[in-house]
Amino acid sequence: MTEVGGIQADQLASYVERIERLEEEKSNLMTDIKEVYGEAKALGYDVKILREIIRLRKIEDHERSEQEQILEVYKRALGMG
């Protein structure tokens, strides 16, 4: 391995290349996701609501329930429901 200033250059280059490949894959995935949202929108689905559903599905049931309860308390405090 080549060492420069106490840094293993080969190892560093390997990490940089791996990150670059992953960033490219991430970009491709984001493009794919955008296309799926576009397809759903073309069929009349509300993309904003779909994004919210995706966000909510990532949250544990008990945590989501707790957030919904707090939201209801805040809404009542503000006279919204």
PDB file of N, CA, C and O in Angstrom:
ATOM      1  N   MET A   1       0.836  -1.198   0.000  1.00  0.00           N
ATOM      2  CA  MET A   1       0.000   0.000   0.000  1.00  0.00           C
ATOM      3  C   MET A   1       0.873   1.250   0.000  1.00  0.00           C
ATOM      4  O   MET A   1       1.955   1.281   0.586  1.00  0.00           O
ATOM      5  N   THR A   2       0.387   2.240  -0.650  1.00  0.00           N
ATOM      6  CA  THR A   2       1.086   3.516  -0.686  1.00  0.00           C
ATOM      7  C   THR A   2       0.580   4.375   0.463  1.00  0.00           C
ATOM      8  O   THR A   2      -0.625   4.525   0.666  1.00  0.00           O
ATOM      9  N   GLU A   3       1.520   4.931   1.206  1.00  0.00           N
ATOM     10  CA  GLU A   3       1.143   5.785   2.334  1.00  0.00           C
ATOM     11  C   GLU A   3       1.576   7.206   2.028  1.00  0.00           C
ATOM     12  O   GLU A   3       2.714   7.454   1.629  1.00  0.00           O
ATOM     13  N   VAL A   4       0.647   8.138   2.222  1.00  0.00           N
ATOM     14  CA  VAL A   4       0.935   9.545   1.988  1.00  0.00           C
ATOM     15  C   VAL A   4       0.490  10.315   3.214  1.00  0.00           C
ATOM     16  O   VAL A   4      -0.695  10.335   3.547  1.00  0.00           O
ATOM     17  N   GLY A   5       1.430  10.942   3.880  1.00  0.00           N
ATOM     18  CA  GLY A   5       1.087  11.739   5.059  1.00  0.00           C
ATOM     19  C   GLY A   5       0.382  10.938   6.135  1.00  0.00           C
ATOM     20  O   GLY A   5      -0.483  11.463   6.836  1.00  0.00           O
ATOM     21  N   GLY A   6       0.743   9.678   6.270  1.00  0.00           N
ATOM     22  CA  GLY A   6       0.125   8.825   7.280  1.00  0.00           C
ATOM     23  C   GLY A   6      -1.210   8.233   6.853  1.00  0.00           C
ATOM     24  O   GLY A   6      -1.891   7.596   7.657  1.00  0.00           O
ATOM     25  N   ILE A   7      -1.587   8.436   5.608  1.00  0.00           N
ATOM     26  CA  ILE A   7      -2.862   7.932   5.092  1.00  0.00           C
ATOM     27  C   ILE A   7      -2.584   6.840   4.070  1.00  0.00           C
ATOM     28  O   ILE A   7      -1.739   7.005   3.189  1.00  0.00           O
ATOM     29  N   GLN A   8      -3.291   5.732   4.187  1.00  0.00           N
ATOM     30  CA  GLN A   8      -3.182   4.651   3.217  1.00  0.00           C
ATOM     31  C   GLN A   8      -3.946   5.064   1.955  1.00  0.00           C
ATOM     32  O   GLN A   8      -5.174   4.986   1.914  1.00  0.00           O
ATOM     33  N   ALA A   9      -3.221   5.500   0.943  1.00  0.00           N
ATOM     34  CA  ALA A   9      -3.837   6.049  -0.274  1.00  0.00           C
ATOM     35  C   ALA A   9      -4.718   5.027  -0.975  1.00  0.00           C
ATOM     36  O   ALA A   9      -5.805   5.374  -1.438  1.00  0.00           O
ATOM     37  N   ASP A  10      -4.280   3.782  -1.063  1.00  0.00           N
ATOM     38  CA  ASP A  10      -5.076   2.758  -1.743  1.00  0.00           C
ATOM     39  C   ASP A  10      -6.398   2.518  -1.026  1.00  0.00           C
ATOM     40  O   ASP A  10      -7.447   2.384  -1.656  1.00  0.00           O
ATOM     41  N   GLN A  11      -6.330   2.466   0.290  1.00  0.00           N
ATOM     42  CA  GLN A  11      -7.537   2.241   1.088  1.00  0.00           C
ATOM     43  C   GLN A  11      -8.490   3.421   0.952  1.00  0.00           C
ATOM     44  O   GLN A  11      -9.697   3.242   0.791  1.00  0.00           O
ATOM     45  N   LEU A  12      -7.934   4.633   1.019  1.00  0.00           N
ATOM     46  CA  LEU A  12      -8.752   5.837   0.865  1.00  0.00           C
ATOM     47  C   LEU A  12      -9.420   5.867  -0.505  1.00  0.00           C
ATOM     48  O   LEU A  12     -10.608   6.173  -0.610  1.00  0.00           O
ATOM     49  N   ALA A  13      -8.669   5.555  -1.544  1.00  0.00           N
ATOM     50  CA  ALA A  13      -9.226   5.533  -2.897  1.00  0.00           C
ATOM     51  C   ALA A  13     -10.345   4.508  -3.005  1.00  0.00           C
ATOM     52  O   ALA A  13     -11.348   4.746  -3.678  1.00  0.00           O
ATOM     53  N   SER A  14     -10.175   3.368  -2.343  1.00  0.00           N
ATOM     54  CA  SER A  14     -11.205   2.334  -2.361  1.00  0.00           C
ATOM     55  C   SER A  14     -12.495   2.839  -1.728  1.00  0.00           C
ATOM     56  O   SER A  14     -13.579   2.611  -2.264  1.00  0.00           O
ATOM     57  N   TYR A  15     -12.385   3.526  -0.586  1.00  0.00           N
ATOM     58  CA  TYR A  15     -13.582   4.074   0.060  1.00  0.00           C
ATOM     59  C   TYR A  15     -14.257   5.113  -0.819  1.00  0.00           C
ATOM     60  O   TYR A  15     -15.480   5.120  -0.960  1.00  0.00           O
ATOM     61  N   VAL A  16     -13.455   5.988  -1.409  1.00  0.00           N
ATOM     62  CA  VAL A  16     -14.015   7.038  -2.268  1.00  0.00           C
ATOM     63  C   VAL A  16     -14.755   6.417  -3.451  1.00  0.00           C
ATOM     64  O   VAL A  16     -15.854   6.855  -3.791  1.00  0.00           O
ATOM     65  N   GLU A  17     -14.167   5.410  -4.074  1.00  0.00           N
ATOM     66  CA  GLU A  17     -14.799   4.761  -5.221  1.00  0.00           C
ATOM     67  C   GLU A  17     -16.080   4.049  -4.829  1.00  0.00           C
ATOM     68  O   GLU A  17     -17.063   4.088  -5.569  1.00  0.00           O
ATOM     69  N   ARG A  18     -16.080   3.395  -3.667  1.00  0.00           N
ATOM     70  CA  ARG A  18     -17.297   2.725  -3.198  1.00  0.00           C
ATOM     71  C   ARG A  18     -18.405   3.733  -2.947  1.00  0.00           C
ATOM     72  O   ARG A  18     -19.556   3.508  -3.323  1.00  0.00           O
ATOM     73  N   ILE A  19     -18.057   4.840  -2.312  1.00  0.00           N
ATOM     74  CA  ILE A  19     -19.058   5.881  -2.029  1.00  0.00           C
ATOM     75  C   ILE A  19     -19.595   6.456  -3.326  1.00  0.00           C
ATOM     76  O   ILE A  19     -20.798   6.686  -3.449  1.00  0.00           O
ATOM     77  N   GLU A  20     -18.720   6.692  -4.298  1.00  0.00           N
ATOM     78  CA  GLU A  20     -19.169   7.220  -5.589  1.00  0.00           C
ATOM     79  C   GLU A  20     -20.140   6.262  -6.278  1.00  0.00           C
ATOM     80  O   GLU A  20     -21.144   6.694  -6.843  1.00  0.00           O
ATOM     81  N   ARG A  21     -19.841   4.954  -6.230  1.00  0.00           N
ATOM     82  CA  ARG A  21     -20.753   3.972  -6.837  1.00  0.00           C
ATOM     83  C   ARG A  21     -22.101   3.973  -6.127  1.00  0.00           C
ATOM     84  O   ARG A  21     -23.152   3.918  -6.766  1.00  0.00           O
ATOM     85  N   LEU A  22     -22.059   4.036  -4.802  1.00  0.00           N
ATOM     86  CA  LEU A  22     -23.305   4.050  -4.041  1.00  0.00           C
ATOM     87  C   LEU A  22     -24.115   5.321  -4.309  1.00  0.00           C
ATOM     88  O   LEU A  22     -25.341   5.269  -4.408  1.00  0.00           O
ATOM     89  N   GLU A  23     -23.428   6.460  -4.427  1.00  0.00           N
ATOM     90  CA  GLU A  23     -24.116   7.713  -4.749  1.00  0.00           C
ATOM     91  C   GLU A  23     -24.791   7.620  -6.121  1.00  0.00           C
ATOM     92  O   GLU A  23     -25.895   8.130  -6.308  1.00  0.00           O
ATOM     93  N   GLU A  24     -24.131   6.973  -7.066  1.00  0.00           N
ATOM     94  CA  GLU A  24     -24.720   6.799  -8.398  1.00  0.00           C
ATOM     95  C   GLU A  24     -25.947   5.898  -8.318  1.00  0.00           C
ATOM     96  O   GLU A  24     -26.973   6.183  -8.936  1.00  0.00           O
ATOM     97  N   GLU A  25     -25.839   4.803  -7.553  1.00  0.00           N
ATOM     98  CA  GLU A  25     -26.988   3.914  -7.368  1.00  0.00           C
ATOM     99  C   GLU A  25     -28.140   4.656  -6.704  1.00  0.00           C
ATOM    100  O   GLU A  25     -29.301   4.488  -7.077  1.00  0.00           O
ATOM    101  N   LYS A  26     -27.801   5.483  -5.709  1.00  0.00           N
ATOM    102  CA  LYS A  26     -28.824   6.265  -5.006  1.00  0.00           C
ATOM    103  C   LYS A  26     -29.528   7.209  -5.977  1.00  0.00           C
ATOM    104  O   LYS A  26     -30.750   7.352  -5.939  1.00  0.00           O
ATOM    105  N   SER A  27     -28.752   7.848  -6.841  1.00  0.00           N
ATOM    106  CA  SER A  27     -29.332   8.753  -7.835  1.00  0.00           C
ATOM    107  C   SER A  27     -30.278   8.006  -8.764  1.00  0.00           C
ATOM    108  O   SER A  27     -31.366   8.490  -9.079  1.00  0.00           O
ATOM    109  N   ASN A  28     -29.856   6.825  -9.199  1.00  0.00           N
ATOM    110  CA  ASN A  28     -30.710   6.022 -10.076  1.00  0.00           C
ATOM    111  C   ASN A  28     -31.992   5.604  -9.361  1.00  0.00           C
ATOM    112  O   ASN A  28     -33.071   5.620  -9.953  1.00  0.00           O
ATOM    113  N   LEU A  29     -31.873   5.235  -8.102  1.00  0.00           N
ATOM    114  CA  LEU A  29     -33.057   4.855  -7.327  1.00  0.00           C
ATOM    115  C   LEU A  29     -34.003   6.037  -7.145  1.00  0.00           C
ATOM    116  O   LEU A  29     -35.220   5.882  -7.240  1.00  0.00           O
ATOM    117  N   MET A  30     -33.446   7.211  -6.886  1.00  0.00           N
ATOM    118  CA  MET A  30     -34.291   8.400  -6.722  1.00  0.00           C
ATOM    119  C   MET A  30     -35.051   8.699  -8.020  1.00  0.00           C
ATOM    120  O   MET A  30     -36.212   9.105  -7.986  1.00  0.00           O
ATOM    121  N   THR A  31     -34.391   8.499  -9.151  1.00  0.00           N
ATOM    122  CA  THR A  31     -35.051   8.686 -10.447  1.00  0.00           C
ATOM    123  C   THR A  31     -36.190   7.683 -10.603  1.00  0.00           C
ATOM    124  O   THR A  31     -37.279   8.037 -11.055  1.00  0.00           O
ATOM    125  N   ASP A  32     -35.934   6.426 -10.224  1.00  0.00           N
ATOM    126  CA  ASP A  32     -36.969   5.390 -10.311  1.00  0.00           C
ATOM    127  C   ASP A  32     -38.160   5.731  -9.420  1.00  0.00           C
ATOM    128  O   ASP A  32     -39.312   5.584  -9.830  1.00  0.00           O
ATOM    129  N   ILE A  33     -37.879   6.185  -8.205  1.00  0.00           N
ATOM    130  CA  ILE A  33     -38.946   6.539  -7.267  1.00  0.00           C
ATOM    131  C   ILE A  33     -39.773   7.698  -7.833  1.00  0.00           C
ATOM    132  O   ILE A  33     -41.001   7.689  -7.755  1.00  0.00           O
ATOM    133  N   LYS A  34     -39.098   8.681  -8.395  1.00  0.00           N
ATOM    134  CA  LYS A  34     -39.796   9.825  -8.994  1.00  0.00           C
ATOM    135  C   LYS A  34     -40.726   9.356 -10.112  1.00  0.00           C
ATOM    136  O   LYS A  34     -41.844   9.852 -10.247  1.00  0.00           O
ATOM    137  N   GLU A  35     -40.257   8.399 -10.908  1.00  0.00           N
ATOM    138  CA  GLU A  35     -41.078   7.871 -11.995  1.00  0.00           C
ATOM    139  C   GLU A  35     -42.313   7.144 -11.461  1.00  0.00           C
ATOM    140  O   GLU A  35     -43.395   7.258 -12.037  1.00  0.00           O
ATOM    141  N   VAL A  36     -42.158   6.402 -10.371  1.00  0.00           N
ATOM    142  CA  VAL A  36     -43.302   5.691  -9.789  1.00  0.00           C
ATOM    143  C   VAL A  36     -44.323   6.693  -9.267  1.00  0.00           C
ATOM    144  O   VAL A  36     -45.525   6.518  -9.466  1.00  0.00           O
ATOM    145  N   TYR A  37     -43.850   7.745  -8.599  1.00  0.00           N
ATOM    146  CA  TYR A  37     -44.776   8.787  -8.146  1.00  0.00           C
ATOM    147  C   TYR A  37     -45.482   9.425  -9.347  1.00  0.00           C
ATOM    148  O   TYR A  37     -46.674   9.724  -9.278  1.00  0.00           O
ATOM    149  N   GLY A  38     -44.751   9.633 -10.442  1.00  0.00           N
ATOM    150  CA  GLY A  38     -45.346  10.196 -11.650  1.00  0.00           C
ATOM    151  C   GLY A  38     -46.427   9.296 -12.226  1.00  0.00           C
ATOM    152  O   GLY A  38     -47.471   9.776 -12.669  1.00  0.00           O
ATOM    153  N   GLU A  39     -46.178   7.991 -12.221  1.00  0.00           N
ATOM    154  CA  GLU A  39     -47.178   7.034 -12.700  1.00  0.00           C
ATOM    155  C   GLU A  39     -48.430   7.088 -11.829  1.00  0.00           C
ATOM    156  O   GLU A  39     -49.553   7.096 -12.332  1.00  0.00           O
ATOM    157  N   ALA A  40     -48.216   7.124 -10.516  1.00  0.00           N
ATOM    158  CA  ALA A  40     -49.354   7.179  -9.596  1.00  0.00           C
ATOM    159  C   ALA A  40     -50.155   8.466  -9.810  1.00  0.00           C
ATOM    160  O   ALA A  40     -51.386   8.448  -9.812  1.00  0.00           O
ATOM    161  N   LYS A  41     -49.444   9.577  -9.989  1.00  0.00           N
ATOM    162  CA  LYS A  41     -50.115  10.857 -10.228  1.00  0.00           C
ATOM    163  C   LYS A  41     -50.928  10.812 -11.513  1.00  0.00           C
ATOM    164  O   LYS A  41     -52.045  11.327 -11.563  1.00  0.00           O
ATOM    165  N   ALA A  42     -50.370  10.199 -12.550  1.00  0.00           N
ATOM    166  CA  ALA A  42     -51.069  10.099 -13.832  1.00  0.00           C
ATOM    167  C   ALA A  42     -52.358   9.306 -13.709  1.00  0.00           C
ATOM    168  O   ALA A  42     -53.289   9.499 -14.491  1.00  0.00           O
ATOM    169  N   LEU A  43     -52.414   8.411 -12.727  1.00  0.00           N
ATOM    170  CA  LEU A  43     -53.628   7.618 -12.507  1.00  0.00           C
ATOM    171  C   LEU A  43     -54.578   8.277 -11.511  1.00  0.00           C
ATOM    172  O   LEU A  43     -55.593   7.694 -11.130  1.00  0.00           O
ATOM    173  N   GLY A  44     -54.240   9.505 -11.091  1.00  0.00           N
ATOM    174  CA  GLY A  44     -55.148  10.262 -10.231  1.00  0.00           C
ATOM    175  C   GLY A  44     -54.860  10.205  -8.745  1.00  0.00           C
ATOM    176  O   GLY A  44     -55.624  10.752  -7.950  1.00  0.00           O
ATOM    177  N   TYR A  45     -53.772   9.552  -8.352  1.00  0.00           N
ATOM    178  CA  TYR A  45     -53.437   9.500  -6.926  1.00  0.00           C
ATOM    179  C   TYR A  45     -52.773  10.801  -6.498  1.00  0.00           C
ATOM    180  O   TYR A  45     -52.047  11.425  -7.273  1.00  0.00           O
ATOM    181  N   ASP A  46     -53.029  11.203  -5.257  1.00  0.00           N
ATOM    182  CA  ASP A  46     -52.448  12.408  -4.689  1.00  0.00           C
ATOM    183  C   ASP A  46     -51.043  12.066  -4.184  1.00  0.00           C
ATOM    184  O   ASP A  46     -50.891  11.329  -3.209  1.00  0.00           O
ATOM    185  N   VAL A  47     -50.033  12.599  -4.844  1.00  0.00           N
ATOM    186  CA  VAL A  47     -48.642  12.270  -4.527  1.00  0.00           C
ATOM    187  C   VAL A  47     -48.259  12.749  -3.129  1.00  0.00           C
ATOM    188  O   VAL A  47     -47.503  12.074  -2.429  1.00  0.00           O
ATOM    189  N   LYS A  48     -48.767  13.890  -2.723  1.00  0.00           N
ATOM    190  CA  LYS A  48     -48.460  14.405  -1.388  1.00  0.00           C
ATOM    191  C   LYS A  48     -48.947  13.424  -0.323  1.00  0.00           C
ATOM    192  O   LYS A  48     -48.253  13.170   0.662  1.00  0.00           O
ATOM    193  N   ILE A  49     -50.132  12.881  -0.526  1.00  0.00           N
ATOM    194  CA  ILE A  49     -50.688  11.917   0.427  1.00  0.00           C
ATOM    195  C   ILE A  49     -49.905  10.607   0.367  1.00  0.00           C
ATOM    196  O   ILE A  49     -49.661   9.988   1.402  1.00  0.00           O
ATOM    197  N   LEU A  50     -49.510  10.178  -0.828  1.00  0.00           N
ATOM    198  CA  LEU A  50     -48.693   8.965  -0.949  1.00  0.00           C
ATOM    199  C   LEU A  50     -47.386   9.112  -0.174  1.00  0.00           C
ATOM    200  O   LEU A  50     -46.965   8.184   0.516  1.00  0.00           O
ATOM    201  N   ARG A  51     -46.750  10.263  -0.284  1.00  0.00           N
ATOM    202  CA  ARG A  51     -45.502  10.507   0.454  1.00  0.00           C
ATOM    203  C   ARG A  51     -45.748  10.440   1.962  1.00  0.00           C
ATOM    204  O   ARG A  51     -44.929   9.901   2.707  1.00  0.00           O
ATOM    205  N   GLU A  52     -46.864  10.981   2.399  1.00  0.00           N
ATOM    206  CA  GLU A  52     -47.203  10.942   3.828  1.00  0.00           C
ATOM    207  C   GLU A  52     -47.434   9.502   4.281  1.00  0.00           C
ATOM    208  O   GLU A  52     -46.984   9.113   5.359  1.00  0.00           O
ATOM    209  N   ILE A  53     -48.123   8.719   3.478  1.00  0.00           N
ATOM    210  CA  ILE A  53     -48.365   7.307   3.801  1.00  0.00           C
ATOM    211  C   ILE A  53     -47.034   6.563   3.912  1.00  0.00           C
ATOM    212  O   ILE A  53     -46.837   5.785   4.846  1.00  0.00           O
ATOM    213  N   ILE A  54     -46.123   6.794   2.968  1.00  0.00           N
ATOM    214  CA  ILE A  54     -44.806   6.148   3.005  1.00  0.00           C
ATOM    215  C   ILE A  54     -44.079   6.534   4.286  1.00  0.00           C
ATOM    216  O   ILE A  54     -43.482   5.682   4.944  1.00  0.00           O
ATOM    217  N   ARG A  55     -44.127   7.814   4.641  1.00  0.00           N
ATOM    218  CA  ARG A  55     -43.476   8.287   5.870  1.00  0.00           C
ATOM    219  C   ARG A  55     -44.074   7.612   7.095  1.00  0.00           C
ATOM    220  O   ARG A  55     -43.344   7.167   7.980  1.00  0.00           O
ATOM    221  N   LEU A  56     -45.407   7.533   7.149  1.00  0.00           N
ATOM    222  CA  LEU A  56     -46.079   6.937   8.302  1.00  0.00           C
ATOM    223  C   LEU A  56     -45.789   5.441   8.435  1.00  0.00           C
ATOM    224  O   LEU A  56     -45.669   4.931   9.549  1.00  0.00           O
ATOM    225  N   ARG A  57     -45.676   4.745   7.317  1.00  0.00           N
ATOM    226  CA  ARG A  57     -45.419   3.305   7.360  1.00  0.00           C
ATOM    227  C   ARG A  57     -44.033   2.982   7.899  1.00  0.00           C
ATOM    228  O   ARG A  57     -43.780   1.855   8.325  1.00  0.00           O
ATOM    229  N   LYS A  58     -43.134   3.961   7.884  1.00  0.00           N
ATOM    230  CA  LYS A  58     -41.785   3.756   8.414  1.00  0.00           C
ATOM    231  C   LYS A  58     -41.749   3.856   9.942  1.00  0.00           C
ATOM    232  O   LYS A  58     -40.771   3.451  10.572  1.00  0.00           O
ATOM    233  N   ILE A  59     -42.801   4.387  10.523  1.00  0.00           N
ATOM    234  CA  ILE A  59     -42.845   4.625  11.969  1.00  0.00           C
ATOM    235  C   ILE A  59     -43.515   3.440  12.656  1.00  0.00           C
ATOM    236  O   ILE A  59     -44.507   2.903  12.164  1.00  0.00           O
ATOM    237  N   GLU A  60     -42.962   3.039  13.796  1.00  0.00           N
ATOM    238  CA  GLU A  60     -43.563   1.964  14.602  1.00  0.00           C
ATOM    239  C   GLU A  60     -44.989   2.349  14.996  1.00  0.00           C
ATOM    240  O   GLU A  60     -45.287   3.528  15.186  1.00  0.00           O
ATOM    241  N   ASP A  61     -45.870   1.351  15.118  1.00  0.00           N
ATOM    242  CA  ASP A  61     -47.278   1.604  15.435  1.00  0.00           C
ATOM    243  C   ASP A  61     -47.448   2.424  16.705  1.00  0.00           C
ATOM    244  O   ASP A  61     -48.220   3.383  16.727  1.00  0.00           O
ATOM    245  N   HIS A  62     -46.732   2.056  17.762  1.00  0.00           N
ATOM    246  CA  HIS A  62     -46.895   2.769  19.037  1.00  0.00           C
ATOM    247  C   HIS A  62     -46.403   4.211  18.930  1.00  0.00           C
ATOM    248  O   HIS A  62     -46.994   5.112  19.524  1.00  0.00           O
ATOM    249  N   GLU A  63     -45.335   4.432  18.185  1.00  0.00           N
ATOM    250  CA  GLU A  63     -44.815   5.787  18.008  1.00  0.00           C
ATOM    251  C   GLU A  63     -45.772   6.625  17.172  1.00  0.00           C
ATOM    252  O   GLU A  63     -46.005   7.795  17.474  1.00  0.00           O
ATOM    253  N   ARG A  64     -46.326   6.026  16.118  1.00  0.00           N
ATOM    254  CA  ARG A  64     -47.286   6.731  15.262  1.00  0.00           C
ATOM    255  C   ARG A  64     -48.528   7.107  16.066  1.00  0.00           C
ATOM    256  O   ARG A  64     -49.041   8.220  15.942  1.00  0.00           O
ATOM    257  N   SER A  65     -49.006   6.183  16.882  1.00  0.00           N
ATOM    258  CA  SER A  65     -50.175   6.440  17.715  1.00  0.00           C
ATOM    259  C   SER A  65     -49.911   7.595  18.681  1.00  0.00           C
ATOM    260  O   SER A  65     -50.763   8.461  18.878  1.00  0.00           O
ATOM    261  N   GLU A  66     -48.731   7.594  19.272  1.00  0.00           N
ATOM    262  CA  GLU A  66     -48.362   8.667  20.193  1.00  0.00           C
ATOM    263  C   GLU A  66     -48.318  10.012  19.481  1.00  0.00           C
ATOM    264  O   GLU A  66     -48.798  11.012  20.015  1.00  0.00           O
ATOM    265  N   GLN A  67     -47.746  10.045  18.280  1.00  0.00           N
ATOM    266  CA  GLN A  67     -47.683  11.286  17.513  1.00  0.00           C
ATOM    267  C   GLN A  67     -49.073  11.782  17.143  1.00  0.00           C
ATOM    268  O   GLN A  67     -49.348  12.981  17.199  1.00  0.00           O
ATOM    269  N   GLU A  68     -49.951  10.854  16.764  1.00  0.00           N
ATOM    270  CA  GLU A  68     -51.320  11.236  16.401  1.00  0.00           C
ATOM    271  C   GLU A  68     -52.065  11.808  17.604  1.00  0.00           C
ATOM    272  O   GLU A  68     -52.822  12.768  17.466  1.00  0.00           O
ATOM    273  N   GLN A  69     -51.852  11.220  18.790  1.00  0.00           N
ATOM    274  CA  GLN A  69     -52.496  11.727  20.000  1.00  0.00           C
ATOM    275  C   GLN A  69     -52.012  13.132  20.328  1.00  0.00           C
ATOM    276  O   GLN A  69     -52.812  14.005  20.665  1.00  0.00           O
ATOM    277  N   ILE A  70     -50.716  13.349  20.231  1.00  0.00           N
ATOM    278  CA  ILE A  70     -50.168  14.677  20.504  1.00  0.00           C
ATOM    279  C   ILE A  70     -50.684  15.682  19.484  1.00  0.00           C
ATOM    280  O   ILE A  70     -51.004  16.817  19.838  1.00  0.00           O
ATOM    281  N   LEU A  71     -50.765  15.278  18.225  1.00  0.00           N
ATOM    282  CA  LEU A  71     -51.297  16.152  17.182  1.00  0.00           C
ATOM    283  C   LEU A  71     -52.729  16.563  17.508  1.00  0.00           C
ATOM    284  O   LEU A  71     -53.091  17.731  17.366  1.00  0.00           O
ATOM    285  N   GLU A  72     -53.541  15.607  17.945  1.00  0.00           N
ATOM    286  CA  GLU A  72     -54.933  15.915  18.302  1.00  0.00           C
ATOM    287  C   GLU A  72     -55.001  16.902  19.459  1.00  0.00           C
ATOM    288  O   GLU A  72     -55.825  17.817  19.440  1.00  0.00           O
ATOM    289  N   VAL A  73     -54.153  16.731  20.460  1.00  0.00           N
ATOM    290  CA  VAL A  73     -54.128  17.660  21.602  1.00  0.00           C
ATOM    291  C   VAL A  73     -53.773  19.059  21.115  1.00  0.00           C
ATOM    292  O   VAL A  73     -54.418  20.033  21.501  1.00  0.00           O
ATOM    293  N   TYR A  74     -52.757  19.164  20.275  1.00  0.00           N
ATOM    294  CA  TYR A  74     -52.343  20.471  19.749  1.00  0.00           C
ATOM    295  C   TYR A  74     -53.455  21.101  18.920  1.00  0.00           C
ATOM    296  O   TYR A  74     -53.710  22.300  19.037  1.00  0.00           O
ATOM    297  N   LYS A  75     -54.111  20.318  18.095  1.00  0.00           N
ATOM    298  CA  LYS A  75     -55.195  20.837  17.261  1.00  0.00           C
ATOM    299  C   LYS A  75     -56.335  21.361  18.129  1.00  0.00           C
ATOM    300  O   LYS A  75     -56.883  22.430  17.860  1.00  0.00           O
ATOM    301  N   ARG A  76     -56.693  20.610  19.169  1.00  0.00           N
ATOM    302  CA  ARG A  76     -57.766  21.071  20.069  1.00  0.00           C
ATOM    303  C   ARG A  76     -57.354  22.352  20.769  1.00  0.00           C
ATOM    304  O   ARG A  76     -58.163  23.267  20.918  1.00  0.00           O
ATOM    305  N   ALA A  77     -56.096  22.427  21.201  1.00  0.00           N
ATOM    306  CA  ALA A  77     -55.611  23.620  21.887  1.00  0.00           C
ATOM    307  C   ALA A  77     -55.680  24.851  20.992  1.00  0.00           C
ATOM    308  O   ALA A  77     -55.826  25.976  21.472  1.00  0.00           O
ATOM    309  N   LEU A  78     -55.573  24.624  19.678  1.00  0.00           N
ATOM    310  CA  LEU A  78     -55.627  25.726  18.733  1.00  0.00           C
ATOM    311  C   LEU A  78     -57.021  25.920  18.130  1.00  0.00           C
ATOM    312  O   LEU A  78     -57.207  26.728  17.219  1.00  0.00           O
ATOM    313  N   GLY A  79     -57.997  25.167  18.650  1.00  0.00           N
ATOM    314  CA  GLY A  79     -59.369  25.302  18.167  1.00  0.00           C
ATOM    315  C   GLY A  79     -59.561  24.744  16.773  1.00  0.00           C
ATOM    316  O   GLY A  79     -60.423  25.212  16.028  1.00  0.00           O
ATOM    317  N   MET A  80     -58.773  23.753  16.413  1.00  0.00           N
ATOM    318  CA  MET A  80     -58.852  23.186  15.072  1.00  0.00           C
ATOM    319  C   MET A  80     -59.654  21.895  15.026  1.00  0.00           C
ATOM    320  O   MET A  80     -59.782  21.300  13.956  1.00  0.00           O
ATOM    321  N   GLY A  81     -60.181  21.454  16.116  1.00  0.00           N
ATOM    322  CA  GLY A  81     -60.925  20.204  16.035  1.00  0.00           C
ATOM    323  C   GLY A  81     -61.266  19.691  17.327  1.00  0.00           C
ATOM    324  O   GLY A  81     -61.896  18.639  17.427  1.00  0.00           O
TER     325      GLY A  81
END
